[in-house]
Structures are given as structure tokens and as C-alpha cells.
Amino acid sequence: MYFWNIDALKRDFLQGRFSQTQAFYYLVLMLVLFTLPVGIWGDNTTVWDKASLWVDLAFVILGTTVAYKSNGGRDGREFLERYVSLSWVLFIRLLPLVILLVLVASIFRDIFISDAGYGFTGYDFAALVLISFIYYWRLSHHMSDLNQSSFSGVQVSAEN
């Protein structure tokens, strides 16, 4: 894995030495680095703020690992392309559920906590865990579908 030497990384690409496993490692590190600032720079005023950081990191690492293995692991094909593309469509498809869960968590927070100020609560945390679980579960399912020769009744030719 390269951290600074971009010319060596480009050489690996051009010589066909960049593997699916390397792509997986780069993706996990990038996602962890994108997740950390949100938790570190957040309010961190409640136990739920702190818990959400660690749960987010766990889902990013474990969920991406399960998706990688569902794609065939080291022998899988087009991991990054599939991960990014499927993630986008899943995000769009889950957006109504996310909005609904945020509204429900907000209502529960107002009813049971009745605090005028915002604070990340157990209701918000539960919504986050549920959304993350569903997201990575579905992503892994779709990656597994693509790793097989047929899915949803559609036969895929070997040339594609």
C-alpha cells in the first residue's frame, strides 16, 4: 500500500499489479478517514455521540469487509466499481427510510425527553444502527448477486 509514492501506484496499475485486495484496503482506509472527523469534531456531549462514532467505524470496517467477501474477496471482480455504484443506488433507495426514521427519532426525542436543545439520543442512535445494518446487509446481498452467474431470474453471459 502506498501513502505518498503515486508514481509507484500508477506503475502498479499500468503493469496490472493492482489487485482487488489492494482496492479493498484503500477503500476501507479512505472510509475510516472520512468517518473519523464526523465523530471527533461532533459535539461529543452525550454517551450516544461517542457510541455512534465507534458504531459508525465498526459498520464501515465490518460492512465493507462483508461486502468485499460477498463480491468474491481476492478472486472477486470490479470491487470498487460495484461498491461505489451499488452504494449510490442503495443510498437513493434508503433515503425515504432514513427520512422516516429521523422523523420518528425526532418525535420520540420531543415526546420523551422534551428538551428544546438538540442532543444525540438513544433514539437517534437506534435509527443510525438500523439504517447502517440495512445498508450493509443490502449492499452485501447485491454484491453476492453479482458474484453469481445468475440473479433475479436474469442469466448473465460469461463474456460480460
Phi, psi and chi 1 to 4 in degrees:
 res  aa     phi    psi   chi1   chi2   chi3   chi4
   1 MET       -  133.7  174.4  166.7  -98.1      -
   2 TYR  -101.4  142.6  -61.1  103.3      -      -
   3 PHE  -114.3  -23.2  -69.6   89.7      -      -
   4 TRP  -135.7  -34.6 -166.8  -99.0      -      -
   5 ASN   -81.1   84.7 -168.5  -11.8      -      -
   6 ILE   -71.4  -28.0 -160.4  162.2      -      -
   7 ASP   -65.5  -40.1  -71.0  -27.7      -      -
   8 ALA   -66.0  -38.3      -      -      -      -
   9 LEU   -63.9  -44.7  177.8   59.4      -      -
  10 LYS   -62.5  -38.5  -68.9 -169.9  -62.8 -171.3
  11 ARG   -62.1  -42.1 -160.8  169.6   26.2 -101.7
  12 ASP   -60.3  -41.0  -76.2   -5.0      -      -
  13 PHE   -61.2  -50.2  -84.9  119.1      -      -
  14 LEU   -66.2  -29.8  -67.6  172.8      -      -
  15 GLN   -93.3    6.5  -65.5  173.0   -8.6      -
  16 GLY    69.8   25.1      -      -      -      -
  17 ARG  -100.4    9.2  -65.2 -174.3  -51.0 -162.0
  18 PHE   -94.3  115.1 -169.2   80.7      -      -
  19 SER   -96.7  168.8   69.7      -      -      -
  20 GLN   -63.9  -33.9  -66.4  -63.6  -63.5      -
  21 THR   -65.2  -42.2  -58.3      -      -      -
  22 GLN   -63.0  -41.7  -71.6  170.6  -64.4      -
  23 ALA   -59.6  -41.3      -      -      -      -
  24 PHE   -60.6  -47.0  164.7   71.6      -      -
  25 TYR   -62.4  -43.5  -69.4  138.9      -      -
  26 TYR   -61.7  -42.6  -80.9  101.2      -      -
  27 LEU   -64.2  -46.8  177.6   65.0      -      -
  28 VAL   -61.0  -45.4  167.9      -      -      -
  29 LEU   -62.8  -41.3  -77.7  175.8      -      -
  30 MET   -63.7  -44.1 -173.8 -177.0   72.3      -
  31 LEU   -65.6  -39.1  -69.0  173.1      -      -
  32 VAL   -63.1  -44.1  165.5      -      -      -
  33 LEU   -67.3  -26.8  -69.9  176.7      -      -
  34 PHE   -77.9  -29.5  -73.4  161.9      -      -
  35 THR   -80.7  -38.7  -56.6      -      -      -
  36 LEU   -56.3  -48.1  -81.9  175.0      -      -
  37 PRO   -60.3  -33.7  -22.5   30.8      -      -
  38 VAL   -61.5  -44.0  172.3      -      -      -
  39 GLY   -76.3  -35.3      -      -      -      -
  40 ILE   -74.8  -41.8  -67.8  171.1      -      -
  41 TRP   -89.7   -2.7  -70.0  -31.3      -      -
  42 GLY   -68.3 -179.6      -      -      -      -
  43 ASP   -61.4  -39.6  -74.5  -15.7      -      -
  44 ASN    51.0   37.3  -75.5  -39.7      -      -
  45 THR   -92.2  -19.1   55.8      -      -      -
  46 THR  -122.1  164.8   69.0      -      -      -
  47 VAL   -63.5  -28.6   69.0      -      -      -
  48 TRP   -70.4  -33.8  -60.2  112.7      -      -
  49 ASP   -60.7  -47.4  -71.0  -39.1      -      -
  50 LYS   -67.1  -41.9  -67.3  172.6 -179.8   76.1
  51 ALA   -64.1  -37.1      -      -      -      -
  52 SER   -65.2  -35.0   70.5      -      -      -
  53 LEU   -60.2  -49.6  168.0   63.1      -      -
  54 TRP   -69.2  -35.6  -64.3  109.7      -      -
  55 VAL   -68.6  -41.6  167.1      -      -      -
  56 ASP   -58.1  -47.7  -81.5  -14.9      -      -
  57 LEU   -61.9  -42.3  -76.5  173.3      -      -
  58 ALA   -63.1  -44.2      -      -      -      -
  59 PHE   -64.9  -40.8  -90.7  112.0      -      -
  60 VAL   -61.0  -47.8  162.3      -      -      -
  61 ILE   -72.8  -53.3  -66.2  167.8      -      -
  62 LEU   -69.9  -42.1  -64.1  175.1      -      -
  63 GLY   -63.3  -41.8      -      -      -      -
  64 THR   -69.2  -35.4  -56.7      -      -      -
  65 THR   -64.6  -43.7  -59.4      -      -      -
  66 VAL   -64.5  -40.6  170.0      -      -      -
  67 ALA   -62.8  -41.3      -      -      -      -
  68 TYR   -61.1  -46.3  172.2   72.5      -      -
  69 LYS   -67.4  -35.9  -69.3 -180.0 -173.0  -99.5
  70 SER   -65.6  -26.9  -63.7      -      -      -
  71 ASN   -81.4   -2.9 -171.6   54.8      -      -
  72 GLY   110.7    1.7      -      -      -      -
  73 GLY    60.9 -134.1      -      -      -      -
  74 ARG   -59.6  -32.0  174.4 -174.7  -34.9 -128.6
  75 ASP   -92.1    1.0  -61.4  -37.0      -      -
  76 GLY   -69.7  168.6      -      -      -      -
  77 ARG  -122.3  144.1  -64.2  180.0    0.7  170.9
  78 GLU    51.9   44.5  -57.7  170.0  -23.8      -
  79 PHE   -57.6  -53.6  172.2   68.7      -      -
  80 LEU   -61.6  -43.8  -78.7  176.5      -      -
  81 GLU   -60.2  -45.2  -64.9   89.7  -21.5      -
  82 ARG   -68.7  -44.5  -68.3  173.7  178.5 -174.0
  83 TYR   -59.2  -50.1 -172.4   97.7      -      -
  84 VAL   -67.0  -46.9  170.8      -      -      -
  85 SER   -65.8  -47.7  -58.1      -      -      -
  86 LEU   -64.7  -36.6  -70.2  170.3      -      -
  87 SER   -60.8  -40.8  -69.7      -      -      -
  88 TRP   -62.1  -49.6  170.0 -107.8      -      -
  89 VAL   -65.3  -40.2  176.1      -      -      -
  90 LEU   -62.3  -40.5  -85.0  171.7      -      -
  91 PHE   -58.0  -48.2  168.6   74.7      -      -
  92 ILE   -63.3  -42.9  -62.7  -60.4      -      -
  93 ARG   -68.8  -32.3  -68.8  176.4   80.1  176.5
  94 LEU   -87.5  -10.8  -72.5  175.9      -      -
  95 LEU   -55.2  -44.4 -163.3   54.1      -      -
  96 PRO   -60.2  -38.8  -23.9   33.4      -      -
  97 LEU   -66.0  -40.7  176.3   63.6      -      -
  98 VAL   -60.9  -47.3  169.9      -      -      -
  99 ILE   -60.9  -44.1  -67.7  168.9      -      -
 100 LEU   -62.2  -46.5  176.2   66.5      -      -
 101 LEU   -66.3  -35.7  -73.6  175.2      -      -
 102 VAL   -64.5  -42.0  166.8      -      -      -
 103 LEU   -64.1  -44.6  -73.1  172.5      -      -
 104 VAL   -63.1  -44.6  168.4      -      -      -
 105 ALA   -61.9  -38.1      -      -      -      -
 106 SER   -66.5  -41.5  176.5      -      -      -
 107 ILE   -64.2  -46.8  -70.0  168.3      -      -
 108 PHE   -60.9  -40.4  -86.2   85.9      -      -
 109 ARG   -61.3  -44.9 -178.7  177.0   45.3 -111.9
 110 ASP   -67.2  -38.9  -70.6  -16.4      -      -
 111 ILE   -72.7  -49.2  -69.1  172.5      -      -
 112 PHE   -92.5  -24.0  -65.4  110.7      -      -
 113 ILE  -105.7  -33.2  -62.0  174.1      -      -
 114 SER    43.0   50.6   58.6      -      -      -
 115 ASP  -104.7  130.6 -174.5   -3.5      -      -
 116 ALA   -68.1  -29.9      -      -      -      -
 117 GLY   -85.7  159.0      -      -      -      -
 118 TYR   -88.6  136.9  174.1   77.0      -      -
 119 GLY  -148.3  137.2      -      -      -      -
 120 PHE   -66.6  122.9 -162.8   74.7      -      -
 121 THR  -114.6  178.6   66.5      -      -      -
 122 GLY   -61.4  -32.2      -      -      -      -
 123 TYR   -66.2  -43.4  -57.1  113.4      -      -
 124 ASP   -63.6  -42.3  -57.1  -53.8      -      -
 125 PHE   -61.9  -44.9  179.8   78.5      -      -
 126 ALA   -62.0  -40.9      -      -      -      -
 127 ALA   -63.2  -42.9      -      -      -      -
 128 LEU   -60.6  -46.0  170.7   78.8      -      -
 129 VAL   -63.4  -44.9  168.7      -      -      -
 130 LEU   -62.1  -46.6 -178.6   60.9      -      -
 131 ILE   -63.5  -44.6  -68.9  164.1      -      -
 132 SER   -63.4  -42.5  -64.5      -      -      -
 133 PHE   -61.9  -48.9  177.0   79.3      -      -
 134 ILE   -61.0  -43.7  -68.7  170.0      -      -
 135 TYR   -58.7  -53.5  169.3   79.4      -      -
 136 TYR   -71.9  -30.6  -77.3  106.7      -      -
 137 TRP   -63.0  -48.5  166.3   54.8      -      -
 138 ARG   -68.1  -39.4  -62.8  -52.1  -60.6  159.8
 139 LEU   -60.4  -45.6  179.3   62.3      -      -
 140 SER   -64.4  -38.5  -63.7      -      -      -
 141 HIS   -60.8  -47.5  170.0   79.1      -      -
 142 HIS   -68.7  -35.8  -65.8  -59.1      -      -
 143 MET   -63.9  -40.3  -66.1  -72.2 -102.6      -
 144 SER   -64.7  -41.0 -179.9      -      -      -
 145 ASP   -56.1  -44.5  -82.2   -8.9      -      -
 146 LEU   -70.7  -19.3  -71.2  173.3      -      -
 147 ASN   -82.3   -7.1 -167.3   31.4      -      -
 148 GLN  -104.7  164.5  -60.2  173.9   17.5      -
 149 SER   -78.4  -18.5   61.8      -      -      -
 150 SER  -145.1  150.9   66.3      -      -      -
 151 PHE  -155.7  149.6   61.0   93.8      -      -
 152 SER    49.1   35.6  -59.2      -      -      -
 153 GLY    76.9    1.1      -      -      -      -
 154 VAL  -102.3  121.9  176.5      -      -      -
 155 GLN   -83.3  130.4 -171.2   68.1   20.8      -
 156 VAL  -105.8  129.0 -179.6      -      -      -
 157 SER   -73.5  155.7   68.5      -      -      -
 158 ALA   -69.6  -24.5      -      -      -      -
 159 GLU   -70.6  -27.2  -68.8  105.6   33.6      -
 160 ASN   -81.8      -  -64.8  -23.5      -      -
